[in-house]
Amino acid sequence: MVRKIVIFGLICFIVAALFFLVGCFGSKTVTVAVVAPLSGDDQAEGESILNAVNLCVEEWNAKGGLFGKPIEIIPKDDKENPEIAVQIANELSRQKVSVVIGHYTSACTLAARDKYVENRILMITPSSTNPAVTDGIYQTIFRVCGRDDDQGETAAQYVYKAWPEAKVALLYDESPYGKGLSERFLAEFSALSKKESVLFKHFDRSMMDFSSIAKEVKEKDPTLVYFGGLFLQGAELLKALRKEGVQATFFSGDGCFNPLFIEKAGASTAEGSLVTFTPNPEGTAEGKTFAKNYKAKFGTDPKPYSIFAYSAAQVAFKAMEKGQSKDPVVVSQVIHSQTFETPIGTLKFDKKGDPEESSWAVWKVENGKFVPAPASESLAPVNEEPKKETK
């Protein structure tokens, strides 16, 4: 009798093990979904993220893929719409994809996140900076970029150091990204300067005519305008401000760290604008190689978050390889316990799924390009002549 029980238990163990192996290795491919805006205003950004993951997948497939199987990409267009993001998360959960690289915006990532958690899908966002993405400590949710609480504080500290008497107007889109970044900036600047903003105003992300807002800003006579939002609206807002005669320094977050911000606003209009982004995203040897290979394959320079998408895919594939599994829980445990060499540097993740070390730097528009801003610089309004000293 005992022998029969032992044999039965052994059979059950073998069957369970076989089911596990089939689940991990039985499919013909390892699937990676890339979810980003592949149409609409930010189509170019979404396509650059897809291109970067494509480049990474091609390199891995050239080496034999994972577990002897090719890696397959499933592209999905969330159109920067949170409702569509949820629909896609449900689809990918049913398909049991190995990993999701996405979403691009914090709004879409926040909308889809719980579906991925519920269905045990590994998700690594290359660009969603809102703190709430990971603040709940979700086992299978990660990001390779920084957080807006750190980004807002970096900007506020820079402004306070350069111009402690600044009169600040804050304008932001009503997305989680725009609102959260602006609130963090204001909280930090107010704590340092003991001053409140002269204007704190939000608007819809579809708004492109800022003439009335520019008039309102002019009445408040700020010396610095801080904008929380993306580059297309940022460019239109800046043009409207300058047209209305507002010469306040323009400062924004990583959403405006994009050559198209300068192009759409016009180089002369954008001159002197400040933005926050990582110190040097392509500064490593791997980063330079990535940029070179990207341009060789796609005929254009990578966008700001392309290298982050490539790095996110690298982390996922290396973790699967190290753990010899594509089970999201197993892979997540590997990600939490290991360090990963990527084009954006060495990544080690904290318990929330954020990089343990991430930093923000201030960049300035000079002669139509983003260059590192001086560590200390007067932030006098554009075209304002320095006051003459009286003796």
Secondary structure, DSSP 8 states (H G I E B T S, - for coil): -HHHHHHHHHHHHHHHHHHHHHHHH-SSSEEEEEEE--SSTTHHHHHHHHHHHHHHHHHHHHTT-BTTB-EEEEEEE-TT-HHHHHHHHHHHHHHT-SEEE--SSHHHHHHHHHHHHHTT--EEESS---THHHHT--TTEEESS--HHHHHHHHHHHHHHH-TT--EEEEEESSHHHHHHHHHHHHHHHHHH----SEEEEE-TT----HHHHHHHHHH--SEEEEES-HHHHHHHHHHHHHTT---EEEE-GGG-SHHHHHHH-HHHHTT-EEEE-S-TT-SHHHHHHHHHHHHHHSS---TTHHHHHHHHHHHHHHHHHHT---HHHHHHHHHH-EEEETTEEEEB-TTSSBSS---EEEEEETTEEEE--SS-----TT--------
